[in-house]
Amino acid sequence: MSGAIVAPTRMALTMYKTKRVGAKKGYELLKKKSDALKVRFRDIMKDIARTKGNMADQGSSAFFSLTQAQYAAGDFRQQVLQGSLTASVRVHTHTDNVAGVKLPVFRQYELQSEVKSKSDRDNLGLAQGGRQIKACKEKFTVFLTNLVRLASLQTSFITLDEALKVTNRRVNALENVTIPRIEAILAYINRELDELEREDFTRLKKVQGSKRTAQAAAEAAEEALHKAAAAAGARSSKIEGGLVKDVTAQYDTAGDSDIVF
């Protein structure tokens, strides 16, 4: 499969080694990001459980104080409705960055322009039940603060859960798919390059052997040529020496005193 996709060349080997380095570095970074998100995820879970536990008691206490205020001051809902309906408590939103993940955070604040309407609401219970109404207001203020905090924690929890799932999928993909695939391709390329190197080495040895054989044959032929030339020269010298001996031998120096050699 790797051979059908990747050509086993030195350039491909270098390219996939670079990819392997990048994949391992990305895996390490995503692993650290996942660990950081898990720590924050567990902290948010603990905060949600603690806030919900507090809100259960605070809600019961707040609504019980409302019942007490209504019992002491009568039904004051019409007075509240006739007053200012503009909320004095607002929620401000900003983002918190956790390992590259932006988490929405809600913060409660009170408008400064609502002092007059606040003083109007303070007039409730002047006749009777003022203490119970004030206690009810304080308990509902605390309950509202925790409610905003719980909304912020749950929104961050959902956002963090999605980011953690995506990060874990990427970590698993790199660990179980991408990096093993790159390793397999590198192993395939190395095998093919080793095979090509062995083939080139064998071919080179054969070429060198052929050259040595041809050189030995040429040297043998040249040596045979030299030997043949030497033998021919020796025979020629022997023939010439024999002729000189026969020519001088036909004359008798003792019998013919007038012949001088």
C-alpha positions as CSV (number, residue, x, y, z in Angstrom):
1,M,0.0,0.0,0.0
2,S,2.8,2.4,0.9
3,G,4.7,1.5,-2.3
4,A,1.6,2.4,-4.4
5,I,1.4,5.9,-2.7
6,V,5.0,6.9,-2.0
7,A,8.0,6.6,-4.3
8,P,11.0,5.2,-2.3
9,T,13.4,8.1,-2.9
10,R,15.8,10.0,-0.7
11,M,13.7,13.1,-1.0
12,A,10.6,11.2,0.1
13,L,12.5,9.8,3.1
14,T,13.6,13.3,4.2
15,M,10.1,14.7,3.7
16,Y,8.5,12.0,5.8
17,K,11.1,12.3,8.5
18,T,10.2,16.0,8.8
19,K,6.5,15.0,8.9
20,R,7.3,12.6,11.7
21,V,9.1,15.2,13.8
22,G,6.1,17.6,13.3
23,A,3.6,15.0,14.2
24,K,5.4,14.0,17.4
25,K,5.8,17.6,18.4
26,G,2.1,18.3,17.7
27,Y,1.2,15.2,19.7
28,E,3.2,16.4,22.7
29,L,1.6,19.9,22.5
30,L,-1.9,18.5,22.2
31,K,-1.2,16.1,25.1
32,K,-0.2,18.9,27.3
33,K,-3.3,20.9,26.2
34,S,-5.5,17.9,27.0
35,D,-3.9,17.6,30.4
36,A,-4.4,21.3,31.2
37,L,-8.1,21.1,30.0
38,K,-8.7,18.0,32.2
39,V,-7.4,19.8,35.2
40,R,-9.6,22.8,34.6
41,F,-12.5,20.5,33.7
42,R,-12.2,18.7,37.1
43,D,-12.0,22.1,38.9
44,I,-15.2,23.3,37.2
45,M,-17.0,20.1,38.1
46,K,-16.1,20.5,41.8
47,D,-17.2,24.2,41.7
48,I,-20.5,23.3,40.0
49,A,-21.2,20.6,42.6
50,R,-20.3,22.9,45.5
51,T,-22.3,25.8,44.0
52,K,-25.4,23.6,43.5
53,G,-25.1,22.3,47.0
54,N,-25.0,25.9,48.4
55,M,-27.9,27.0,46.1
56,A,-30.2,24.3,47.4
57,D,-29.9,25.7,50.9
58,Q,-29.9,29.3,49.8
59,G,-32.9,28.9,47.6
60,S,-34.9,27.3,50.4
61,S,-33.9,30.0,52.7
62,A,-34.7,32.8,50.2
63,F,-38.2,31.6,49.4
64,F,-38.9,30.9,53.0
65,S,-37.9,34.5,53.8
66,L,-40.2,35.7,51.0
67,T,-43.0,33.9,52.6
68,Q,-42.1,35.5,56.0
69,A,-42.0,39.0,54.3
70,Q,-45.4,38.5,52.7
71,Y,-46.8,37.3,56.0
72,A,-45.4,40.3,57.8
73,A,-45.9,43.1,55.2
74,G,-48.8,41.6,53.2
75,D,-48.8,41.1,49.5
76,F,-46.4,43.8,48.2
77,R,-46.2,42.5,44.6
78,Q,-48.4,45.3,43.3
79,Q,-46.1,47.9,44.8
80,V,-43.1,46.3,43.2
81,L,-44.8,46.2,39.8
82,Q,-45.9,49.8,40.0
83,G,-42.3,50.9,40.7
84,S,-39.4,50.9,38.2
85,L,-39.2,47.7,36.1
86,T,-35.6,48.4,35.0
87,A,-33.2,45.8,36.4
88,S,-30.6,47.2,38.7
89,V,-28.4,44.1,38.4
90,R,-26.7,43.3,35.1
91,V,-24.4,40.6,33.9
92,H,-21.1,41.3,32.2
93,T,-19.5,38.7,30.0
94,H,-15.8,38.2,29.2
95,T,-13.7,35.3,28.1
96,D,-11.1,33.3,30.0
97,N,-8.3,31.6,27.9
98,V,-7.4,28.1,29.0
99,A,-4.8,26.4,26.8
100,G,-6.2,28.2,23.7
101,V,-9.8,27.5,24.6
102,K,-12.0,30.6,25.2
103,L,-14.4,30.1,28.1
104,P,-17.2,32.6,28.7
105,V,-17.3,34.0,32.2
106,F,-20.3,35.9,33.7
107,R,-19.8,38.7,36.2
108,Q,-22.7,40.4,38.1
109,Y,-22.7,44.1,38.7
110,E,-25.1,46.8,39.8
111,L,-26.0,49.9,37.8
112,Q,-25.1,53.2,39.5
113,S,-28.0,54.9,37.8
114,E,-30.5,52.9,39.7
115,V,-30.0,54.6,43.0
116,K,-33.4,56.3,42.8
117,S,-35.3,53.2,42.0
118,K,-33.4,51.4,44.7
119,S,-34.5,54.0,47.3
120,D,-38.0,53.6,46.0
121,R,-37.8,49.9,46.7
122,D,-36.4,50.7,50.1
123,N,-39.6,52.4,51.0
124,L,-41.3,49.0,51.0
125,G,-42.2,47.9,54.5
126,L,-42.1,51.2,56.1
127,A,-45.5,50.5,57.6
128,Q,-44.8,47.0,58.6
129,G,-42.5,44.0,57.8
130,G,-39.5,46.2,56.8
131,R,-37.0,43.9,58.5
132,Q,-38.4,40.8,56.9
133,I,-38.4,42.5,53.4
134,K,-34.8,43.6,53.9
135,A,-33.7,40.1,54.9
136,C,-35.6,38.6,51.9
137,K,-33.8,41.0,49.6
138,E,-30.4,40.2,51.0
139,K,-31.0,36.4,50.7
140,F,-32.3,36.7,47.1
141,T,-29.3,38.9,46.2
142,V,-26.9,36.2,47.4
143,F,-29.0,33.6,45.6
144,L,-28.9,35.6,42.4
145,T,-25.1,35.9,42.7
146,N,-24.7,32.2,43.0
147,L,-27.2,31.6,40.2
148,V,-25.1,33.8,37.9
149,R,-21.9,32.0,39.0
150,L,-23.6,28.6,38.3
151,A,-24.6,29.7,34.8
152,S,-21.1,30.8,34.1
153,L,-19.7,27.5,35.4
154,Q,-22.1,25.4,33.4
155,T,-21.5,27.4,30.2
156,S,-17.7,27.0,30.7
157,F,-18.3,23.3,31.5
158,I,-20.1,22.7,28.2
159,T,-17.6,24.6,26.2
160,L,-14.6,22.9,27.9
161,D,-16.2,19.5,27.4
162,E,-16.5,20.0,23.6
163,A,-13.0,21.3,23.4
164,L,-11.7,18.4,25.4
165,K,-13.4,15.9,23.2
166,V,-12.0,17.5,20.0
167,T,-8.5,17.6,21.6
168,N,-8.7,14.0,22.7
169,R,-9.8,12.9,19.2
170,R,-6.8,14.7,17.7
171,V,-4.4,13.2,20.2
172,N,-5.8,9.7,19.5
173,A,-5.6,10.3,15.7
174,L,-2.0,11.3,15.9
175,E,-1.1,8.5,18.3
176,N,-2.9,5.6,16.6
177,V,-3.2,6.7,13.0
178,T,-0.9,9.4,11.7
179,I,2.3,8.6,13.5
180,P,2.1,4.8,12.9
181,R,1.3,5.5,9.2
182,I,4.3,7.7,8.8
183,E,6.5,5.1,10.6
184,A,5.2,2.4,8.2
185,I,6.0,4.6,5.2
186,L,9.5,5.4,6.5
187,A,10.1,1.6,7.1
188,Y,8.9,0.9,3.6
189,I,11.2,3.6,2.1
190,N,14.2,2.4,4.1
191,R,13.6,-1.2,3.0
192,E,13.3,-0.2,-0.7
193,L,16.4,2.0,-0.5
194,D,18.4,-0.8,1.2
195,E,17.3,-3.2,-1.5
196,L,18.3,-0.7,-4.2
197,E,21.7,-0.2,-2.5
198,R,22.3,-4.0,-2.4
199,E,21.4,-4.3,-6.1
200,D,23.7,-1.4,-6.9
201,F,26.5,-3.0,-4.9
202,T,26.0,-6.4,-6.6
203,R,25.9,-4.7,-10.0
204,L,29.1,-2.8,-9.2
205,K,30.9,-6.0,-8.1
206,K,29.8,-7.7,-11.3
207,V,31.1,-4.8,-13.4
208,Q,34.4,-4.8,-11.5
209,G,34.7,-8.5,-11.9
210,S,34.1,-8.2,-15.7
211,K,36.7,-5.5,-15.9
212,R,39.2,-7.5,-14.0
213,T,38.6,-10.6,-16.2
214,A,39.0,-8.5,-19.3
215,Q,42.1,-6.9,-18.0
216,A,43.6,-10.3,-17.1
217,A,42.7,-11.6,-20.5
218,A,44.4,-8.6,-22.1
219,E,47.5,-9.0,-20.0
220,A,47.6,-12.7,-20.8
221,A,47.3,-12.0,-24.5
222,E,50.0,-9.4,-24.3
223,E,52.3,-11.7,-22.4
224,A,51.7,-14.5,-24.9
225,L,52.5,-12.0,-27.6
226,H,55.7,-11.1,-25.9
227,K,56.6,-14.7,-25.5
228,A,55.8,-15.5,-29.1
229,A,58.0,-12.5,-30.2
230,A,60.8,-13.7,-28.0
231,A,60.6,-17.2,-29.3
232,A,60.6,-16.0,-32.9
233,G,63.7,-13.8,-32.2
234,A,65.5,-16.8,-30.7
235,R,64.8,-19.0,-33.7
236,S,66.0,-16.3,-36.0
237,S,69.2,-15.9,-34.2
238,K,69.8,-19.7,-34.2
239,I,69.2,-19.9,-37.9
240,E,71.6,-17.1,-38.7
241,G,74.3,-18.6,-36.4
242,G,74.0,-22.0,-38.2
243,L,74.4,-20.4,-41.6
244,V,77.6,-18.5,-40.6
245,K,79.0,-21.8,-39.3
246,D,78.4,-23.7,-42.5
247,V,79.8,-21.0,-44.7
248,T,83.1,-20.9,-42.9
249,A,83.4,-24.6,-42.4
250,Q,83.5,-25.2,-46.2
251,Y,86.9,-23.7,-46.3
252,D,90.0,-25.6,-45.2
253,T,92.5,-23.1,-43.7
254,A,95.2,-25.7,-43.5
255,G,95.0,-26.8,-47.1
256,D,94.6,-23.4,-48.6
257,S,97.3,-21.2,-47.2
258,D,96.3,-18.3,-49.4
259,I,92.8,-18.0,-47.8
260,V,92.8,-15.8,-44.8
261,F,89.8,-15.1,-42.7
